Amino acid sequence: MRNTSDSDVEAQLIYALTLPVSCAIILINLLIILAITCSRQLHNSQNYFFVSLLVADLCTGVALPFIPWMGLNRPLSFSSCLLVHIFPNFLFLAFLSNLVLVHYERYRSIVSPLRRGQLWLHRRFALALLAAWMLPLLFALLPAFGWNNKAIHDRNRCCTYRSVFPNAFIYLEVYGLLAPAILSIAAMTCRVLWITREQLRDIQRLQRAVANKGYRRRLEMRYACCVAAVSLAFLACWVPYIVYTHIGMEFLLRRGGKSDRTGHIVLSCVGVGGIAVVPLLLGLANREYTDPVKKLFRKLWHRCGNTSVQMDPSIRICRS
């Protein structure tokens, strides 16, 4: 049996790492969703995909404090054990599928800009959104349909990830779903950067004809900043999750040891929290999403200022 003090320390560590990130993810997602909803110019299929990603990211932010508990032992019934493992897993898989969908839509729009309106994603966007949510749900529910290790739960009388997810299910999810999704996102991002580089070279050829060296340098600096930003985002967001996916399983397979459990908690919090920040970076980097939020805050600021100005004469009258 685990010591109560150890359980309290683990709970404090989980909440200290996840609650600030979770609150920030929820707040920023709500602001961007509000900005897209209030602006009619943003009501199109491309932004519907991004709103779906933001909703999935918001749900992931809500579930973030509960994800590290999936690797810890808890005295729960088997039905409750299924719920606390399947539901966060579904939210994360839905988030990842929506992330792949958004990257694919933007990749196709950049590769074939003249045929953007003819893409099946825009003509059947409701079907694509339904698939992005239903397919992860069906896969996540497989343990509830019988693909589980209930015998381990009945023998140990304890809720663990091994009693819900068989080893074959874990390997299928990690190397059959998560790894291909991450590789596809990386491949599409590299392809977009390569296309941007080719377009930049074409612009530089035209600029040589007019001998505008200053404009060429500014273009090169913008491209360098773009590559640096993408590389930094990959290192900060994706690398921790990749490390958690592969090395974290080794921590889960070890029994006992406070250092192992602490390492699993830190890896899960940093890895899942890092990947959940990716949609926020995509949203904050787009002025179409940030400008309505800025306008909203300006209106609220002016209203608060006008209210305070109107309150001053009444205060003087009351005092007189």
C-alpha positions as CSV (number, residue, x, y, z in Angstrom):
1,M,0.0,0.0,0.0
2,R,1.1,3.5,-0.7
3,N,1.8,6.0,2.0
4,T,-0.8,8.8,2.4
5,S,1.9,11.4,2.6
6,D,3.3,10.2,-0.8
7,S,-0.2,10.5,-2.3
8,D,-0.5,14.0,-1.0
9,V,2.8,15.0,-2.4
10,E,2.0,13.5,-5.8
11,A,-1.4,15.3,-5.8
12,Q,0.3,18.6,-5.0
13,L,2.9,18.1,-7.7
14,I,0.2,17.3,-10.3
15,Y,-2.0,20.3,-9.5
16,A,1.0,22.6,-9.2
17,L,2.1,21.7,-12.7
18,T,-1.2,21.4,-14.5
19,L,-3.6,24.0,-13.0
20,P,-1.8,27.1,-14.2
21,V,-1.3,25.7,-17.7
22,S,-4.9,24.4,-17.7
23,C,-6.4,27.8,-16.7
24,A,-4.3,29.6,-19.4
25,I,-5.3,27.1,-22.1
26,I,-9.0,27.4,-21.2
27,L,-9.0,31.3,-21.0
28,I,-7.1,31.8,-24.3
29,N,-9.2,29.3,-26.1
30,L,-12.4,31.0,-24.9
31,L,-11.1,34.4,-26.1
32,I,-10.2,33.1,-29.6
33,I,-13.5,31.3,-29.9
34,L,-15.3,34.4,-28.9
35,A,-13.4,36.5,-31.4
36,I,-14.2,34.1,-34.3
37,T,-17.8,33.8,-33.2
38,C,-18.4,37.6,-33.0
39,S,-16.7,38.3,-36.4
40,R,-18.9,37.4,-39.4
41,Q,-16.0,37.7,-41.7
42,L,-14.5,34.7,-40.1
43,H,-17.5,32.4,-40.6
44,N,-16.1,30.0,-43.2
45,S,-15.1,26.4,-43.4
46,Q,-11.4,27.0,-42.6
47,N,-12.3,28.8,-39.4
48,Y,-14.9,26.1,-38.5
49,F,-12.0,23.6,-38.5
50,F,-10.0,25.9,-36.3
51,V,-12.9,26.4,-33.9
52,S,-13.3,22.7,-33.6
53,L,-9.6,22.4,-32.8
54,L,-10.0,25.1,-30.2
55,V,-12.9,23.3,-28.6
56,A,-10.9,20.1,-28.5
57,D,-8.0,22.0,-27.0
58,L,-10.2,23.6,-24.4
59,C,-11.5,20.1,-23.4
60,T,-7.9,18.9,-23.3
61,G,-7.1,21.9,-20.9
62,V,-10.0,20.8,-18.7
63,A,-8.8,17.2,-18.7
64,L,-5.1,18.1,-18.2
65,P,-5.1,17.9,-14.4
66,F,-6.6,14.3,-14.6
67,I,-4.2,12.9,-17.3
68,P,-1.2,12.3,-14.9
69,W,-3.5,10.3,-12.6
70,M,-4.0,7.7,-15.4
71,G,-0.5,6.3,-14.6
72,L,-1.1,6.0,-10.9
73,N,-2.9,3.4,-8.8
74,R,-6.3,4.3,-7.3
75,P,-8.9,2.3,-5.4
76,L,-11.8,2.7,-7.9
77,S,-14.5,0.3,-9.2
78,F,-13.9,-1.1,-12.7
79,S,-16.7,1.1,-14.2
80,S,-15.2,4.2,-12.7
81,C,-11.8,3.1,-13.7
82,L,-13.0,2.8,-17.3
83,L,-14.4,6.3,-17.2
84,V,-11.4,8.1,-15.8
85,H,-9.2,6.5,-18.4
86,I,-11.4,6.4,-21.5
87,F,-12.7,10.0,-21.3
88,P,-9.3,11.8,-21.1
89,N,-7.9,9.5,-23.8
90,F,-10.8,10.3,-26.1
91,L,-10.4,14.1,-25.5
92,F,-6.7,13.9,-26.3
93,L,-7.2,11.7,-29.4
94,A,-10.0,14.1,-30.6
95,F,-7.6,17.0,-30.1
96,L,-4.9,15.3,-32.1
97,S,-7.2,14.4,-35.0
98,N,-8.5,18.0,-35.2
99,L,-4.9,19.2,-35.1
100,V,-4.0,17.0,-38.1
101,L,-7.2,18.2,-39.9
102,V,-6.3,21.8,-39.5
103,H,-2.7,21.3,-40.7
104,Y,-4.0,19.3,-43.7
105,E,-6.5,21.9,-44.7
106,R,-3.9,24.7,-44.5
107,Y,-1.4,22.5,-46.3
108,R,-3.8,21.8,-49.2
109,S,-4.7,25.5,-49.4
110,I,-1.1,26.5,-49.7
111,V,-0.1,23.7,-52.2
112,S,-3.2,24.3,-54.4
113,P,-4.4,27.9,-53.7
114,L,-6.3,28.2,-56.9
115,R,-8.4,25.1,-56.2
116,R,-9.0,25.9,-52.6
117,G,-12.8,26.2,-52.9
118,Q,-12.9,22.9,-54.8
119,L,-11.4,20.8,-52.0
120,W,-13.6,18.2,-50.5
121,L,-12.8,19.5,-47.0
122,H,-14.6,22.8,-47.8
123,R,-17.5,21.2,-49.7
124,R,-18.0,18.5,-47.0
125,F,-16.6,20.2,-43.9
126,A,-19.4,18.9,-41.7
127,L,-18.5,15.4,-42.6
128,A,-14.8,16.0,-41.9
129,L,-15.6,17.5,-38.5
130,L,-17.8,14.6,-37.6
131,A,-15.0,12.1,-38.6
132,A,-12.5,14.1,-36.5
133,W,-14.6,13.5,-33.4
134,M,-16.3,10.2,-34.0
135,L,-13.3,8.1,-35.0
136,P,-11.3,9.0,-31.8
137,L,-14.5,8.2,-29.8
138,L,-14.9,4.8,-31.4
139,F,-11.3,3.9,-30.8
140,A,-11.3,5.2,-27.2
141,L,-14.4,3.2,-26.4
142,L,-12.8,-0.2,-27.4
143,P,-11.8,-1.0,-23.8
144,A,-15.5,-0.4,-22.8
145,F,-16.6,-2.8,-25.5
146,G,-14.5,-5.6,-24.0
147,W,-10.9,-5.0,-25.1
148,N,-9.5,-4.6,-21.5
149,N,-7.8,-6.4,-18.7
150,K,-10.6,-6.6,-16.1
151,A,-8.9,-9.7,-14.6
152,I,-6.0,-7.5,-13.4
153,H,-8.5,-5.2,-11.7
154,D,-10.3,-8.1,-10.1
155,R,-7.1,-9.6,-8.8
156,N,-5.4,-6.4,-7.5
157,R,-8.6,-4.6,-6.5
158,C,-7.0,-1.4,-7.8
159,C,-7.5,0.8,-10.8
160,T,-4.5,1.0,-13.0
161,Y,-3.9,1.8,-16.7
162,R,-3.0,-1.8,-17.3
163,S,-6.4,-3.0,-16.1
164,V,-8.1,-0.8,-18.8
165,F,-5.6,-0.7,-21.7
166,P,-4.0,-4.0,-22.9
167,N,-0.5,-3.8,-24.2
168,A,-1.7,-4.3,-27.8
169,F,-4.1,-1.3,-27.4
170,I,-1.3,0.9,-26.1
171,Y,1.1,0.0,-28.9
172,L,-1.6,0.5,-31.5
173,E,-2.5,3.9,-30.2
174,V,1.1,5.1,-29.8
175,Y,2.7,3.7,-33.0
176,G,-0.5,3.3,-35.1
177,L,-2.2,6.7,-34.3
178,L,0.0,9.1,-32.4
179,A,3.3,8.6,-34.2
180,P,1.8,8.8,-37.8
181,A,-0.1,11.9,-36.8
182,I,3.0,13.7,-35.5
183,L,5.0,12.6,-38.5
184,S,2.3,13.9,-40.9
185,I,2.2,17.2,-39.1
186,A,6.0,17.6,-39.3
187,A,6.0,16.6,-42.9
188,M,3.3,19.1,-43.9
189,T,5.0,21.8,-41.9
190,C,8.4,21.2,-43.7
191,R,6.7,21.1,-47.1
192,V,5.0,24.5,-46.4
193,L,8.3,26.0,-45.3
194,W,9.9,24.6,-48.5
195,I,7.2,26.2,-50.7
196,T,7.6,29.5,-48.8
197,R,11.3,29.3,-49.5
198,E,10.7,28.8,-53.3
199,Q,8.2,31.7,-53.4
200,L,10.8,33.9,-51.6
201,R,13.4,33.0,-54.2
202,D,11.0,34.0,-57.0
203,I,10.3,37.3,-55.3
204,Q,14.0,37.9,-54.9
205,R,14.6,37.3,-58.6
206,L,12.0,40.0,-59.3
207,Q,13.6,42.4,-56.8
208,R,17.0,42.0,-58.4
209,A,15.6,43.6,-61.5
210,V,14.8,46.8,-59.6
211,A,17.8,46.5,-57.4
212,N,15.8,46.7,-54.1
213,K,18.3,45.2,-51.7
214,G,16.6,46.5,-48.6
215,Y,13.3,44.8,-49.4
216,R,15.1,41.5,-50.2
217,R,16.9,41.6,-46.8
218,R,13.6,42.2,-45.0
219,L,12.1,39.2,-46.8
220,E,15.0,37.0,-45.8
221,M,14.8,38.2,-42.2
222,R,11.0,37.4,-42.1
223,Y,11.7,33.9,-43.5
224,A,14.5,33.3,-41.0
225,C,12.2,34.4,-38.2
226,C,9.5,32.1,-39.4
227,V,11.9,29.1,-39.5
228,A,13.2,30.0,-36.1
229,A,9.7,30.3,-34.7
230,V,8.6,26.9,-36.1
231,S,11.8,25.2,-34.9
232,L,11.4,26.7,-31.4
233,A,7.7,25.7,-31.2
234,F,8.6,22.2,-32.3
235,L,11.4,21.9,-29.6
236,A,9.2,23.5,-26.9
237,C,5.9,21.8,-27.6
238,W,6.5,18.5,-29.6
239,V,9.8,17.2,-28.2
240,P,8.5,17.0,-24.6
241,Y,5.5,15.0,-25.7
242,I,7.6,12.7,-27.9
243,V,9.9,12.1,-25.0
244,Y,6.9,11.4,-22.7
245,T,5.3,9.0,-25.3
246,H,8.4,6.8,-25.6
247,I,10.2,7.2,-22.3
248,G,7.0,7.6,-20.2
249,M,5.9,4.1,-21.0
250,E,9.1,2.8,-19.4
251,F,8.2,4.7,-16.2
252,L,4.7,3.2,-16.2
253,L,6.1,-0.3,-16.5
254,R,8.2,0.1,-13.4
255,R,6.7,-0.8,-10.0
256,G,7.3,1.2,-6.9
257,G,9.9,3.9,-6.5
258,K,9.0,7.5,-5.8
259,S,11.5,8.8,-8.3
260,D,9.8,6.8,-11.1
261,R,6.4,8.0,-10.2
262,T,7.6,11.6,-9.9
263,G,9.3,11.3,-13.3
264,H,6.1,10.0,-14.9
265,I,4.1,12.9,-13.4
266,V,6.5,15.5,-14.6
267,L,6.8,14.0,-18.1
268,S,3.0,13.7,-18.5
269,C,2.3,17.2,-17.3
270,V,5.0,18.8,-19.4
271,G,4.4,16.6,-22.5
272,V,0.6,16.9,-22.7
273,G,0.7,20.5,-21.6
274,G,3.2,21.4,-24.3
275,I,1.3,19.9,-27.1
276,A,-1.9,21.5,-25.9
277,V,-0.2,24.9,-26.4
278,V,0.2,24.4,-30.2
279,P,-3.3,25.6,-31.2
280,L,-2.8,28.7,-29.0
281,L,0.4,29.5,-30.9
282,L,-1.5,29.1,-34.2
283,G,-4.3,31.4,-33.0
284,L,-2.2,34.1,-31.4
285,A,0.0,34.3,-34.5
286,N,-3.0,35.1,-36.7
287,R,-4.1,38.8,-36.6
288,E,-7.6,37.8,-37.8
289,Y,-8.1,36.2,-34.4
290,T,-6.2,38.6,-32.2
291,D,-7.6,41.9,-33.6
292,P,-11.2,41.2,-32.6
293,V,-10.0,40.4,-29.1
294,K,-8.0,43.6,-28.9
295,K,-11.0,45.6,-30.1
296,L,-13.2,43.9,-27.5
297,F,-10.8,44.8,-24.7
298,R,-10.5,48.4,-26.0
299,K,-14.3,48.7,-25.9
300,L,-14.5,47.3,-22.4
301,W,-11.6,49.7,-21.3
302,H,-13.4,52.7,-22.8
303,R,-16.7,51.7,-21.2
304,C,-15.0,51.4,-17.8
305,G,-13.4,54.7,-18.3
306,N,-16.6,56.4,-19.3
307,T,-18.4,54.8,-16.3
308,S,-15.8,56.1,-13.9
309,V,-16.0,59.6,-15.4
310,Q,-19.8,59.6,-15.1
311,M,-19.5,58.4,-11.5
312,D,-17.3,61.4,-10.4
313,P,-20.1,64.1,-10.7
314,S,-22.5,62.0,-8.6
315,I,-19.8,61.5,-6.0
316,R,-19.3,65.3,-5.8
317,I,-23.1,65.9,-5.5
318,C,-23.4,63.4,-2.7
319,R,-20.5,64.9,-0.9
320,S,-21.9,68.5,-1.2
